[in-house]
Amino acid sequence: MFVKIARVAAVLSVTAVALTGCTPPMPPDVKAAALEQTHTCVSGSVSVQAGEVMNDAVVGIQSSMQVACPDMTFTQTAAGSAADLYIGASAPAAADCKPDSTVPFALDAGVISATLSQAAGLILSPKTAAGIFDGTITTWNDPAITADNGGVEVSTGAIKVYPYTDPQSLKAFTAWYHHLTGKTFNATLLTAKSGLRVADLGTLPEDSVSLLSFSLTSAYSVNAMVPPLAASVLVSSKNPSGVVPDMTGIGSAGTQYQFKQVGNNITLTLDYNAKPVAPAGSTTAADPYGAVYPVNLSICGASTKLKHAVGLYLTRQDSQGQLTNYVALPETIREESLNVMSTGLPEPKITAPAN
């Protein structure tokens, strides 16, 4: 962080000398660094609708915000109640939020998971995954599954397909499947159902398989008697272990997003063919897990400084670090979200560290 701040301070110094008498807009990365150094506090309280998978993160973010801005608070509200800010992958219902501005907040993904207590792991090719969810592959010792897993039988029981999936996960996996195979993912055993909760899953039985969001699967796994195995997807013979649907693989796919801003709204488009960006401190990017999709943050109703200030705090790097069930945004996209969330708030000032 010291190096980044020093670099940004140097950039600002050069810019100020070159453009004396003029105050140019800060580049997004420079502004993001400045916003990270200070807290923008506005007195008041707002309501935030974020869903149950954000519950653990909300507690941590609320606690840290109370230390930074004692007079700025937010409360979490349930679906069906009008909110000041809305966090979710799907467009909010009109009763919950009428968005004034929407930006990317985090990443989620459609993940195939199986409850196989005796298996060390699970690898599925796209073709095999399609066979499981269209009913043509019915047992765990099917030759196709065994071949995907290097000749190892992962189990011998009948496959029990959990019949529901969330629409975003199904859409994301379907799009990635089409990119990989050129074919349609006909998951006839699945029914898309919005608003799935951990309680809806009950206790997933042995030998079950599901296609659910990374966030919901993570929340379910915390207290599960048998945590489900997230299946790696075999997309290339060069990587027989498959692409892993973890924070690293999902985060790598996130760097393939192209963003577009219209007014105070930012939309993302995934370019599967874009070269993924290696994380800071590394020279190699992980294989991207392509069934990824964004979770958005919306300011509902008329914009106010308070709503923007809370939205800004939620998007800061410290708050992104609280996300346990979602995956944090790539830094370049988060910088753009910070820029929009800071609309109407005082321009940040960057301070060079003391020698």
Contacts in CASP RR format, 6 or more apart in sequence:
PFRMAT RR
TARGET T0000
AUTHOR 0000-0000-0000
METHOD contacts of the structure
MODEL  1
MFVKIARVAAVLSVTAVALTGCTPPMPPDVKAAALEQTHTCVSGSVSVQA
GEVMNDAVVGIQSSMQVACPDMTFTQTAAGSAADLYIGASAPAAADCKPD
STVPFALDAGVISATLSQAAGLILSPKTAAGIFDGTITTWNDPAITADNG
GVEVSTGAIKVYPYTDPQSLKAFTAWYHHLTGKTFNATLLTAKSGLRVAD
LGTLPEDSVSLLSFSLTSAYSVNAMVPPLAASVLVSSKNPSGVVPDMTGI
GSAGTQYQFKQVGNNITLTLDYNAKPVAPAGSTTAADPYGAVYPVNLSIC
GASTKLKHAVGLYLTRQDSQGQLTNYVALPETIREESLNVMSTGLPEPKI
TAPAN
2 353 0 8 1.000
4 33 0 8 1.000
5 33 0 8 1.000
5 37 0 8 1.000
5 350 0 8 1.000
5 352 0 8 1.000
5 353 0 8 1.000
6 352 0 8 1.000
6 353 0 8 1.000
8 29 0 8 1.000
8 30 0 8 1.000
8 33 0 8 1.000
8 34 0 8 1.000
8 350 0 8 1.000
9 350 0 8 1.000
9 351 0 8 1.000
9 352 0 8 1.000
9 353 0 8 1.000
11 27 0 8 1.000
11 30 0 8 1.000
12 26 0 8 1.000
12 30 0 8 1.000
12 350 0 8 1.000
15 24 0 8 1.000
26 34 0 8 1.000
26 347 0 8 1.000
26 348 0 8 1.000
28 332 0 8 1.000
28 335 0 8 1.000
28 336 0 8 1.000
28 338 0 8 1.000
28 339 0 8 1.000
29 331 0 8 1.000
29 332 0 8 1.000
29 335 0 8 1.000
30 350 0 8 1.000
31 335 0 8 1.000
31 338 0 8 1.000
31 339 0 8 1.000
31 342 0 8 1.000
31 348 0 8 1.000
32 331 0 8 1.000
32 334 0 8 1.000
32 335 0 8 1.000
32 338 0 8 1.000
32 339 0 8 1.000
33 350 0 8 1.000
34 348 0 8 1.000
34 349 0 8 1.000
34 350 0 8 1.000
35 312 0 8 1.000
35 316 0 8 1.000
35 338 0 8 1.000
35 342 0 8 1.000
35 348 0 8 1.000
36 316 0 8 1.000
36 317 0 8 1.000
36 318 0 8 1.000
37 348 0 8 1.000
37 350 0 8 1.000
37 351 0 8 1.000
38 348 0 8 1.000
38 349 0 8 1.000
39 68 0 8 1.000
39 69 0 8 1.000
39 313 0 8 1.000
40 309 0 8 1.000
40 312 0 8 1.000
40 313 0 8 1.000
40 342 0 8 1.000
40 345 0 8 1.000
40 346 0 8 1.000
40 348 0 8 1.000
41 68 0 8 1.000
41 69 0 8 1.000
41 71 0 8 1.000
41 72 0 8 1.000
41 309 0 8 1.000
42 69 0 8 1.000
42 72 0 8 1.000
42 305 0 8 1.000
42 306 0 8 1.000
42 308 0 8 1.000
42 309 0 8 1.000
42 310 0 8 1.000
42 345 0 8 1.000
43 71 0 8 1.000
43 72 0 8 1.000
43 306 0 8 1.000
44 71 0 8 1.000
44 72 0 8 1.000
44 73 0 8 1.000
44 306 0 8 1.000
45 72 0 8 1.000
45 73 0 8 1.000
45 74 0 8 1.000
45 75 0 8 1.000
46 73 0 8 1.000
46 74 0 8 1.000
46 75 0 8 1.000
46 84 0 8 1.000
46 85 0 8 1.000
46 306 0 8 1.000
46 307 0 8 1.000
46 310 0 8 1.000
47 74 0 8 1.000
47 75 0 8 1.000
47 76 0 8 1.000
47 77 0 8 1.000
47 81 0 8 1.000
47 82 0 8 1.000
47 83 0 8 1.000
47 84 0 8 1.000
47 85 0 8 1.000
48 58 0 8 1.000
48 74 0 8 1.000
48 75 0 8 1.000
48 76 0 8 1.000
48 77 0 8 1.000
48 83 0 8 1.000
48 84 0 8 1.000
48 85 0 8 1.000
48 86 0 8 1.000
48 87 0 8 1.000
48 310 0 8 1.000
48 314 0 8 1.000
49 76 0 8 1.000
49 77 0 8 1.000
49 78 0 8 1.000
49 79 0 8 1.000
49 81 0 8 1.000
49 83 0 8 1.000
49 85 0 8 1.000
49 86 0 8 1.000
49 87 0 8 1.000
49 92 0 8 1.000
49 96 0 8 1.000
49 97 0 8 1.000
50 58 0 8 1.000
50 76 0 8 1.000
50 86 0 8 1.000
50 87 0 8 1.000
50 88 0 8 1.000
51 76 0 8 1.000
51 79 0 8 1.000
51 87 0 8 1.000
51 88 0 8 1.000
52 197 0 8 1.000
52 198 0 8 1.000
52 219 0 8 1.000
53 213 0 8 1.000
53 215 0 8 1.000
53 216 0 8 1.000
53 218 0 8 1.000
53 219 0 8 1.000
53 325 0 8 1.000
53 326 0 8 1.000
54 76 0 8 1.000
54 87 0 8 1.000
54 325 0 8 1.000
54 326 0 8 1.000
55 76 0 8 1.000
56 322 0 8 1.000
56 324 0 8 1.000
56 325 0 8 1.000
57 319 0 8 1.000
57 322 0 8 1.000
57 323 0 8 1.000
57 324 0 8 1.000
57 325 0 8 1.000
57 326 0 8 1.000
58 76 0 8 1.000
60 322 0 8 1.000
61 313 0 8 1.000
61 314 0 8 1.000
61 319 0 8 1.000
61 322 0 8 1.000
62 73 0 8 1.000
62 74 0 8 1.000
64 318 0 8 1.000
64 319 0 8 1.000
64 322 0 8 1.000
65 72 0 8 1.000
65 73 0 8 1.000
65 74 0 8 1.000
65 310 0 8 1.000
65 313 0 8 1.000
66 73 0 8 1.000
68 313 0 8 1.000
69 309 0 8 1.000
69 313 0 8 1.000
72 306 0 8 1.000
72 309 0 8 1.000
72 310 0 8 1.000
72 313 0 8 1.000
74 84 0 8 1.000
74 85 0 8 1.000
74 310 0 8 1.000
77 83 0 8 1.000
79 93 0 8 1.000
79 96 0 8 1.000
79 195 0 8 1.000
80 93 0 8 1.000
80 95 0 8 1.000
80 96 0 8 1.000
81 95 0 8 1.000
81 96 0 8 1.000
82 95 0 8 1.000
82 96 0 8 1.000
82 97 0 8 1.000
82 300 0 8 1.000
83 92 0 8 1.000
83 96 0 8 1.000
83 97 0 8 1.000
83 300 0 8 1.000
84 299 0 8 1.000
84 300 0 8 1.000
84 301 0 8 1.000
84 307 0 8 1.000
84 310 0 8 1.000
85 97 0 8 1.000
85 297 0 8 1.000
85 298 0 8 1.000
85 299 0 8 1.000
85 300 0 8 1.000
85 307 0 8 1.000
85 310 0 8 1.000
85 311 0 8 1.000
85 314 0 8 1.000
86 92 0 8 1.000
86 96 0 8 1.000
86 97 0 8 1.000
86 99 0 8 1.000
86 297 0 8 1.000
86 298 0 8 1.000
86 300 0 8 1.000
87 105 0 8 1.000
87 295 0 8 1.000
87 296 0 8 1.000
87 297 0 8 1.000
87 298 0 8 1.000
87 314 0 8 1.000
88 105 0 8 1.000
88 295 0 8 1.000
88 296 0 8 1.000
88 297 0 8 1.000
89 108 0 8 1.000
89 166 0 8 1.000
89 168 0 8 1.000
89 213 0 8 1.000
89 293 0 8 1.000
89 294 0 8 1.000
89 295 0 8 1.000
89 296 0 8 1.000
90 167 0 8 1.000
90 168 0 8 1.000
90 194 0 8 1.000
91 99 0 8 1.000
92 99 0 8 1.000
92 298 0 8 1.000
92 300 0 8 1.000
96 300 0 8 1.000
97 298 0 8 1.000
97 300 0 8 1.000
97 301 0 8 1.000
98 300 0 8 1.000
98 301 0 8 1.000
99 265 0 8 1.000
99 298 0 8 1.000
99 299 0 8 1.000
99 300 0 8 1.000
99 301 0 8 1.000
100 264 0 8 1.000
100 298 0 8 1.000
100 299 0 8 1.000
100 300 0 8 1.000
100 301 0 8 1.000
100 302 0 8 1.000
100 303 0 8 1.000
101 263 0 8 1.000
101 264 0 8 1.000
101 265 0 8 1.000
101 298 0 8 1.000
101 299 0 8 1.000
101 303 0 8 1.000
101 340 0 8 1.000
101 343 0 8 1.000
102 265 0 8 1.000
102 266 0 8 1.000
102 296 0 8 1.000
102 297 0 8 1.000
102 298 0 8 1.000
102 299 0 8 1.000
103 264 0 8 1.000
103 265 0 8 1.000
103 266 0 8 1.000
103 296 0 8 1.000
103 297 0 8 1.000
103 298 0 8 1.000
103 315 0 8 1.000
103 336 0 8 1.000
103 337 0 8 1.000
103 340 0 8 1.000
103 341 0 8 1.000
104 257 0 8 1.000
104 259 0 8 1.000
104 266 0 8 1.000
104 268 0 8 1.000
104 294 0 8 1.000
104 295 0 8 1.000
104 296 0 8 1.000
104 297 0 8 1.000
104 329 0 8 1.000
104 333 0 8 1.000
104 334 0 8 1.000
104 336 0 8 1.000
104 337 0 8 1.000
105 294 0 8 1.000
105 295 0 8 1.000
105 296 0 8 1.000
105 297 0 8 1.000
105 314 0 8 1.000
105 315 0 8 1.000
105 329 0 8 1.000
105 337 0 8 1.000
106 294 0 8 1.000
106 295 0 8 1.000
106 320 0 8 1.000
106 323 0 8 1.000
106 326 0 8 1.000
106 327 0 8 1.000
106 328 0 8 1.000
106 329 0 8 1.000
107 250 0 8 1.000
107 251 0 8 1.000
107 253 0 8 1.000
107 254 0 8 1.000
107 292 0 8 1.000
107 293 0 8 1.000
107 294 0 8 1.000
107 295 0 8 1.000
107 326 0 8 1.000
107 327 0 8 1.000
107 328 0 8 1.000
107 329 0 8 1.000
108 168 0 8 1.000
108 169 0 8 1.000
108 213 0 8 1.000
108 214 0 8 1.000
108 215 0 8 1.000
108 250 0 8 1.000
108 292 0 8 1.000
108 293 0 8 1.000
108 294 0 8 1.000
108 295 0 8 1.000
108 326 0 8 1.000
108 327 0 8 1.000
109 169 0 8 1.000
109 172 0 8 1.000
109 213 0 8 1.000
109 214 0 8 1.000
109 245 0 8 1.000
109 250 0 8 1.000
109 253 0 8 1.000
109 289 0 8 1.000
109 290 0 8 1.000
109 291 0 8 1.000
109 292 0 8 1.000
109 293 0 8 1.000
109 327 0 8 1.000
110 168 0 8 1.000
110 169 0 8 1.000
110 170 0 8 1.000
110 172 0 8 1.000
110 173 0 8 1.000
110 211 0 8 1.000
110 212 0 8 1.000
110 213 0 8 1.000
110 214 0 8 1.000
110 245 0 8 1.000
110 291 0 8 1.000
110 292 0 8 1.000
110 293 0 8 1.000
111 169 0 8 1.000
111 211 0 8 1.000
111 212 0 8 1.000
111 213 0 8 1.000
111 214 0 8 1.000
111 217 0 8 1.000
111 230 0 8 1.000
111 231 0 8 1.000
111 245 0 8 1.000
111 291 0 8 1.000
112 124 0 8 1.000
112 129 0 8 1.000
112 132 0 8 1.000
112 173 0 8 1.000
112 209 0 8 1.000
112 210 0 8 1.000
112 211 0 8 1.000
112 230 0 8 1.000
112 231 0 8 1.000
112 233 0 8 1.000
112 245 0 8 1.000
113 209 0 8 1.000
113 210 0 8 1.000
113 212 0 8 1.000
113 217 0 8 1.000
113 228 0 8 1.000
113 229 0 8 1.000
113 230 0 8 1.000
113 231 0 8 1.000
114 122 0 8 1.000
114 154 0 8 1.000
114 207 0 8 1.000
114 208 0 8 1.000
114 209 0 8 1.000
114 210 0 8 1.000
114 228 0 8 1.000
114 229 0 8 1.000
114 231 0 8 1.000
115 204 0 8 1.000
115 205 0 8 1.000
115 206 0 8 1.000
115 207 0 8 1.000
115 208 0 8 1.000
115 209 0 8 1.000
115 226 0 8 1.000
115 228 0 8 1.000
115 229 0 8 1.000
116 122 0 8 1.000
116 140 0 8 1.000
116 154 0 8 1.000
116 155 0 8 1.000
116 206 0 8 1.000
116 207 0 8 1.000
116 229 0 8 1.000
117 206 0 8 1.000
117 226 0 8 1.000
118 155 0 8 1.000
119 154 0 8 1.000
119 155 0 8 1.000
119 229 0 8 1.000
121 149 0 8 1.000
121 154 0 8 1.000
121 229 0 8 1.000
121 232 0 8 1.000
122 149 0 8 1.000
122 154 0 8 1.000
122 229 0 8 1.000
122 230 0 8 1.000
122 231 0 8 1.000
122 232 0 8 1.000
123 148 0 8 1.000
123 149 0 8 1.000
123 150 0 8 1.000
123 231 0 8 1.000
123 232 0 8 1.000
123 233 0 8 1.000
123 234 0 8 1.000
123 240 0 8 1.000
123 241 0 8 1.000
123 242 0 8 1.000
124 132 0 8 1.000
124 145 0 8 1.000
124 148 0 8 1.000
124 231 0 8 1.000
124 232 0 8 1.000
124 233 0 8 1.000
124 234 0 8 1.000
125 144 0 8 1.000
125 148 0 8 1.000
125 233 0 8 1.000
125 234 0 8 1.000
126 177 0 8 1.000
126 180 0 8 1.000
126 181 0 8 1.000
126 233 0 8 1.000
126 234 0 8 1.000
126 235 0 8 1.000
127 144 0 8 1.000
127 181 0 8 1.000
128 137 0 8 1.000
128 142 0 8 1.000
128 144 0 8 1.000
128 145 0 8 1.000
128 148 0 8 1.000
129 177 0 8 1.000
129 231 0 8 1.000
129 233 0 8 1.000
130 177 0 8 1.000
130 183 0 8 1.000
130 185 0 8 1.000
130 186 0 8 1.000
130 187 0 8 1.000
131 137 0 8 1.000
131 144 0 8 1.000
132 159 0 8 1.000
132 161 0 8 1.000
132 209 0 8 1.000
133 161 0 8 1.000
133 185 0 8 1.000
133 187 0 8 1.000
133 188 0 8 1.000
133 189 0 8 1.000
133 190 0 8 1.000
133 211 0 8 1.000
134 186 0 8 1.000
134 187 0 8 1.000
134 188 0 8 1.000
134 189 0 8 1.000
135 161 0 8 1.000
135 188 0 8 1.000
135 189 0 8 1.000
137 144 0 8 1.000
137 145 0 8 1.000
137 159 0 8 1.000
138 158 0 8 1.000
138 159 0 8 1.000
139 156 0 8 1.000
139 157 0 8 1.000
139 158 0 8 1.000
139 159 0 8 1.000
140 153 0 8 1.000
140 154 0 8 1.000
140 155 0 8 1.000
140 156 0 8 1.000
140 157 0 8 1.000
140 158 0 8 1.000
140 159 0 8 1.000
140 207 0 8 1.000
141 153 0 8 1.000
141 154 0 8 1.000
141 155 0 8 1.000
141 156 0 8 1.000
141 157 0 8 1.000
145 153 0 8 1.000
145 154 0 8 1.000
146 152 0 8 1.000
146 153 0 8 1.000
146 154 0 8 1.000
148 234 0 8 1.000
150 240 0 8 1.000
155 207 0 8 1.000
157 207 0 8 1.000
158 207 0 8 1.000
159 207 0 8 1.000
159 208 0 8 1.000
159 209 0 8 1.000
160 205 0 8 1.000
160 207 0 8 1.000
160 208 0 8 1.000
160 209 0 8 1.000
161 189 0 8 1.000
161 190 0 8 1.000
161 208 0 8 1.000
161 209 0 8 1.000
161 210 0 8 1.000
162 201 0 8 1.000
162 204 0 8 1.000
162 208 0 8 1.000
162 209 0 8 1.000
162 210 0 8 1.000
162 212 0 8 1.000
163 189 0 8 1.000
163 190 0 8 1.000
163 191 0 8 1.000
164 190 0 8 1.000
164 191 0 8 1.000
164 192 0 8 1.000
164 193 0 8 1.000
164 196 0 8 1.000
164 200 0 8 1.000
165 187 0 8 1.000
165 190 0 8 1.000
165 191 0 8 1.000
165 192 0 8 1.000
165 193 0 8 1.000
165 196 0 8 1.000
165 210 0 8 1.000
165 211 0 8 1.000
165 212 0 8 1.000
166 192 0 8 1.000
166 193 0 8 1.000
166 194 0 8 1.000
166 195 0 8 1.000
166 196 0 8 1.000
166 212 0 8 1.000
166 213 0 8 1.000
166 216 0 8 1.000
167 192 0 8 1.000
167 193 0 8 1.000
167 194 0 8 1.000
168 213 0 8 1.000
168 293 0 8 1.000
169 211 0 8 1.000
169 212 0 8 1.000
169 213 0 8 1.000
169 291 0 8 1.000
169 293 0 8 1.000
170 187 0 8 1.000
170 190 0 8 1.000
170 192 0 8 1.000
170 211 0 8 1.000
171 293 0 8 1.000
172 290 0 8 1.000
172 291 0 8 1.000
172 292 0 8 1.000
172 293 0 8 1.000
173 185 0 8 1.000
173 211 0 8 1.000
173 291 0 8 1.000
174 184 0 8 1.000
174 185 0 8 1.000
174 187 0 8 1.000
175 270 0 8 1.000
175 291 0 8 1.000
176 272 0 8 1.000
176 290 0 8 1.000
176 291 0 8 1.000
177 183 0 8 1.000
177 185 0 8 1.000
178 184 0 8 1.000
178 185 0 8 1.000
179 272 0 8 1.000
179 290 0 8 1.000
180 235 0 8 1.000
187 211 0 8 1.000
190 211 0 8 1.000
196 212 0 8 1.000
196 213 0 8 1.000
196 216 0 8 1.000
197 216 0 8 1.000
198 216 0 8 1.000
198 219 0 8 1.000
198 220 0 8 1.000
201 210 0 8 1.000
201 212 0 8 1.000
201 216 0 8 1.000
201 220 0 8 1.000
203 224 0 8 1.000
203 225 0 8 1.000
204 210 0 8 1.000
204 220 0 8 1.000
204 224 0 8 1.000
204 226 0 8 1.000
204 228 0 8 1.000
206 226 0 8 1.000
208 228 0 8 1.000
210 217 0 8 1.000
210 228 0 8 1.000
212 220 0 8 1.000
214 230 0 8 1.000
214 245 0 8 1.000
214 250 0 8 1.000
214 325 0 8 1.000
214 326 0 8 1.000
214 327 0 8 1.000
215 295 0 8 1.000
215 325 0 8 1.000
215 326 0 8 1.000
216 325 0 8 1.000
217 228 0 8 1.000
217 230 0 8 1.000
218 324 0 8 1.000
218 325 0 8 1.000
219 325 0 8 1.000
220 228 0 8 1.000
221 227 0 8 1.000
221 228 0 8 1.000
230 244 0 8 1.000
230 245 0 8 1.000
230 246 0 8 1.000
231 245 0 8 1.000
232 241 0 8 1.000
232 242 0 8 1.000
232 243 0 8 1.000
232 244 0 8 1.000
232 245 0 8 1.000
233 242 0 8 1.000
233 243 0 8 1.000
233 245 0 8 1.000
233 289 0 8 1.000
233 291 0 8 1.000
234 240 0 8 1.000
234 242 0 8 1.000
234 243 0 8 1.000
235 242 0 8 1.000
235 243 0 8 1.000
235 287 0 8 1.000
236 242 0 8 1.000
239 287 0 8 1.000
242 287 0 8 1.000
243 249 0 8 1.000
243 287 0 8 1.000
243 288 0 8 1.000
243 289 0 8 1.000
243 290 0 8 1.000
244 286 0 8 1.000
244 287 0 8 1.000
244 289 0 8 1.000
245 289 0 8 1.000
245 291 0 8 1.000
246 289 0 8 1.000
247 327 0 8 1.000
247 328 0 8 1.000
248 286 0 8 1.000
249 286 0 8 1.000
249 287 0 8 1.000
249 288 0 8 1.000
249 289 0 8 1.000
250 289 0 8 1.000
250 290 0 8 1.000
250 292 0 8 1.000
250 327 0 8 1.000
251 286 0 8 1.000
251 288 0 8 1.000
251 289 0 8 1.000
251 292 0 8 1.000
251 327 0 8 1.000
251 328 0 8 1.000
251 330 0 8 1.000
252 276 0 8 1.000
252 277 0 8 1.000
252 285 0 8 1.000
252 286 0 8 1.000
252 287 0 8 1.000
252 288 0 8 1.000
252 289 0 8 1.000
253 270 0 8 1.000
253 276 0 8 1.000
253 288 0 8 1.000
253 289 0 8 1.000
253 290 0 8 1.000
253 292 0 8 1.000
254 270 0 8 1.000
254 276 0 8 1.000
254 288 0 8 1.000
254 292 0 8 1.000
254 329 0 8 1.000
254 330 0 8 1.000
254 333 0 8 1.000
255 274 0 8 1.000
255 276 0 8 1.000
255 277 0 8 1.000
255 285 0 8 1.000
255 288 0 8 1.000
255 330 0 8 1.000
255 332 0 8 1.000
256 270 0 8 1.000
256 271 0 8 1.000
256 272 0 8 1.000
256 274 0 8 1.000
256 276 0 8 1.000
256 288 0 8 1.000
256 290 0 8 1.000
257 268 0 8 1.000
257 269 0 8 1.000
257 270 0 8 1.000
257 271 0 8 1.000
257 294 0 8 1.000
257 330 0 8 1.000
257 333 0 8 1.000
258 268 0 8 1.000
258 269 0 8 1.000
258 270 0 8 1.000
258 271 0 8 1.000
258 274 0 8 1.000
259 266 0 8 1.000
259 267 0 8 1.000
259 268 0 8 1.000
259 269 0 8 1.000
259 333 0 8 1.000
259 336 0 8 1.000
260 266 0 8 1.000
260 267 0 8 1.000
260 268 0 8 1.000
260 269 0 8 1.000
261 336 0 8 1.000
261 340 0 8 1.000
264 303 0 8 1.000
264 340 0 8 1.000
264 343 0 8 1.000
265 340 0 8 1.000
266 333 0 8 1.000
266 336 0 8 1.000
266 337 0 8 1.000
266 340 0 8 1.000
268 294 0 8 1.000
268 333 0 8 1.000
270 290 0 8 1.000
270 292 0 8 1.000
272 288 0 8 1.000
272 290 0 8 1.000
275 285 0 8 1.000
276 285 0 8 1.000
276 286 0 8 1.000
276 287 0 8 1.000
276 288 0 8 1.000
277 285 0 8 1.000
277 330 0 8 1.000
278 284 0 8 1.000
278 285 0 8 1.000
279 285 0 8 1.000
280 331 0 8 1.000
295 326 0 8 1.000
297 311 0 8 1.000
297 314 0 8 1.000
297 315 0 8 1.000
297 337 0 8 1.000
297 341 0 8 1.000
299 307 0 8 1.000
299 308 0 8 1.000
299 311 0 8 1.000
300 307 0 8 1.000
303 343 0 8 1.000
305 344 0 8 1.000
305 345 0 8 1.000
308 341 0 8 1.000
308 342 0 8 1.000
308 343 0 8 1.000
308 344 0 8 1.000
308 345 0 8 1.000
309 345 0 8 1.000
311 341 0 8 1.000
312 338 0 8 1.000
312 341 0 8 1.000
312 342 0 8 1.000
312 345 0 8 1.000
313 319 0 8 1.000
314 341 0 8 1.000
315 334 0 8 1.000
315 337 0 8 1.000
315 338 0 8 1.000
315 341 0 8 1.000
316 338 0 8 1.000
317 334 0 8 1.000
320 328 0 8 1.000
320 329 0 8 1.000
320 334 0 8 1.000
321 328 0 8 1.000
328 334 0 8 1.000
329 337 0 8 1.000
342 348 0 8 1.000
END
